[in-house]
Amino acid sequence: MKQTRTMSLIETVTNVVVGYVLAIATQIVVFPWFGIETGLAEHLGLGLMFVGVSLARGYLLRRLFEAFRVRSQS
């Protein structure tokens, strides 16, 4: 069964949101180990900088692999 573009986008957005939350939690724990002291606003801002890139990367890779799958079944 082929995954629709909409479902690819929903999956990618969900993946990025979960990753964003985990990244913020990881930054809060790990940054102090390296002497990096920042506030919550900085953690959130830094995380947001990567959200667009993550969305595009995830969606494009999903569509690429879906194209490979469809082509291999032809």
Phi and psi restraints in degrees (value plus and minus 20) as a CYANA .aco file:
   2 LYS   PHI    -104.4   -64.4
   2 LYS   PSI     117.8   157.8
   3 GLN   PHI    -104.2   -64.2
   3 GLN   PSI     112.1   152.1
   4 THR   PHI     -93.5   -53.5
   4 THR   PSI     141.9   181.9
   5 ARG   PHI     -81.9   -41.9
   5 ARG   PSI     -58.3   -18.3
   6 THR   PHI     -82.6   -42.6
   6 THR   PSI     -65.0   -25.0
   7 MET   PHI     -87.2   -47.2
   7 MET   PSI     -53.8   -13.8
   8 SER   PHI     -81.7   -41.7
   8 SER   PSI     -63.1   -23.1
   9 LEU   PHI     -86.3   -46.3
   9 LEU   PSI     -63.8   -23.8
  10 ILE   PHI     -81.5   -41.5
  10 ILE   PSI     -64.0   -24.0
  11 GLU   PHI     -81.9   -41.9
  11 GLU   PSI     -63.2   -23.2
  12 THR   PHI     -86.1   -46.1
  12 THR   PSI     -63.7   -23.7
  13 VAL   PHI     -82.1   -42.1
  13 VAL   PSI     -64.7   -24.7
  14 THR   PHI     -80.0   -40.0
  14 THR   PSI     -64.7   -24.7
  15 ASN   PHI     -80.4   -40.4
  15 ASN   PSI     -63.3   -23.3
  16 VAL   PHI     -89.0   -49.0
  16 VAL   PSI     -60.3   -20.3
  17 VAL   PHI     -82.4   -42.4
  17 VAL   PSI     -66.4   -26.4
  18 VAL   PHI     -82.0   -42.0
  18 VAL   PSI     -63.4   -23.4
  19 GLY   PHI     -82.5   -42.5
  19 GLY   PSI     -58.8   -18.8
  20 TYR   PHI     -82.2   -42.2
  20 TYR   PSI     -66.9   -26.9
  21 VAL   PHI     -81.9   -41.9
  21 VAL   PSI     -64.3   -24.3
  22 LEU   PHI     -84.8   -44.8
  22 LEU   PSI     -58.1   -18.1
  23 ALA   PHI     -84.3   -44.3
  23 ALA   PSI     -63.2   -23.2
  24 ILE   PHI     -82.1   -42.1
  24 ILE   PSI     -66.8   -26.8
  25 ALA   PHI     -80.8   -40.8
  25 ALA   PSI     -62.3   -22.3
  26 THR   PHI     -84.0   -44.0
  26 THR   PSI     -64.6   -24.6
  27 GLN   PHI     -78.7   -38.7
  27 GLN   PSI     -63.8   -23.8
  28 ILE   PHI     -81.6   -41.6
  28 ILE   PSI     -56.8   -16.8
  29 VAL   PHI    -101.0   -61.0
  29 VAL   PSI     -64.9   -24.9
  30 VAL   PHI    -104.8   -64.8
  30 VAL   PSI     -57.5   -17.5
  31 PHE   PHI     -71.5   -31.5
  31 PHE   PSI     -66.1   -26.1
  32 PRO   PHI     -80.5   -40.5
  32 PRO   PSI     -47.9    -7.9
  33 TRP   PHI     -83.2   -43.2
  33 TRP   PSI     -46.0    -6.0
  34 PHE   PHI    -125.2   -85.2
  34 PHE   PSI      -6.7    33.3
  35 GLY   PHI      55.0    95.0
  35 GLY   PSI      -1.6    38.4
  36 ILE   PHI    -118.1   -78.1
  36 ILE   PSI      92.7   132.7
  37 GLU   PHI    -128.4   -88.4
  37 GLU   PSI      96.6   136.6
  38 THR   PHI    -157.9  -117.9
  38 THR   PSI     141.5   181.5
  39 GLY   PHI    -111.0   -71.0
  39 GLY   PSI     154.7   194.7
  40 LEU   PHI     -80.0   -40.0
  40 LEU   PSI     -59.3   -19.3
  41 ALA   PHI     -80.3   -40.3
  41 ALA   PSI     -60.1   -20.1
  42 GLU   PHI     -87.3   -47.3
  42 GLU   PSI     -61.0   -21.0
  43 HIS   PHI     -80.6   -40.6
  43 HIS   PSI     -66.0   -26.0
  44 LEU   PHI     -84.5   -44.5
  44 LEU   PSI     -63.0   -23.0
  45 GLY   PHI     -83.5   -43.5
  45 GLY   PSI     -64.5   -24.5
  46 LEU   PHI     -81.5   -41.5
  46 LEU   PSI     -62.9   -22.9
  47 GLY   PHI     -83.0   -43.0
  47 GLY   PSI     -60.6   -20.6
  48 LEU   PHI     -85.1   -45.1
  48 LEU   PSI     -49.2    -9.2
  49 MET   PHI     -80.2   -40.2
  49 MET   PSI     -49.0    -9.0
  50 PHE   PHI    -115.4   -75.4
  50 PHE   PSI     -29.0    11.0
  51 VAL   PHI     -83.6   -43.6
  51 VAL   PSI     -67.7   -27.7
  52 GLY   PHI     -79.7   -39.7
  52 GLY   PSI     -63.8   -23.8
  53 VAL   PHI     -83.9   -43.9
  53 VAL   PSI     -62.4   -22.4
  54 SER   PHI     -84.9   -44.9
  54 SER   PSI     -61.6   -21.6
  55 LEU   PHI     -81.4   -41.4
  55 LEU   PSI     -69.0   -29.0
  56 ALA   PHI     -82.9   -42.9
  56 ALA   PSI     -66.4   -26.4
  57 ARG   PHI     -79.9   -39.9
  57 ARG   PSI     -69.6   -29.6
  58 GLY   PHI     -83.2   -43.2
  58 GLY   PSI     -64.0   -24.0
  59 TYR   PHI     -85.8   -45.8
  59 TYR   PSI     -66.9   -26.9
  60 LEU   PHI     -84.2   -44.2
  60 LEU   PSI     -61.0   -21.0
  61 LEU   PHI     -85.5   -45.5
  61 LEU   PSI     -60.5   -20.5
  62 ARG   PHI     -80.8   -40.8
  62 ARG   PSI     -65.7   -25.7
  63 ARG   PHI     -86.5   -46.5
  63 ARG   PSI     -57.7   -17.7
  64 LEU   PHI     -82.0   -42.0
  64 LEU   PSI     -68.4   -28.4
  65 PHE   PHI     -88.0   -48.0
  65 PHE   PSI     -53.3   -13.3
  66 GLU   PHI     -85.2   -45.2
  66 GLU   PSI     -60.3   -20.3
  67 ALA   PHI     -82.7   -42.7
  67 ALA   PSI     -61.8   -21.8
  68 PHE   PHI     -80.9   -40.9
  68 PHE   PSI     -62.9   -22.9
  69 ARG   PHI     -83.8   -43.8
  69 ARG   PSI     -67.1   -27.1
  70 VAL   PHI     -83.9   -43.9
  70 VAL   PSI     -63.0   -23.0
  71 ARG   PHI     -83.9   -43.9
  71 ARG   PSI     -57.0   -17.0
  72 SER   PHI     -92.1   -52.1
  72 SER   PSI     -41.8    -1.8
  73 GLN   PHI    -107.9   -67.9
  73 GLN   PSI     -28.8    11.2
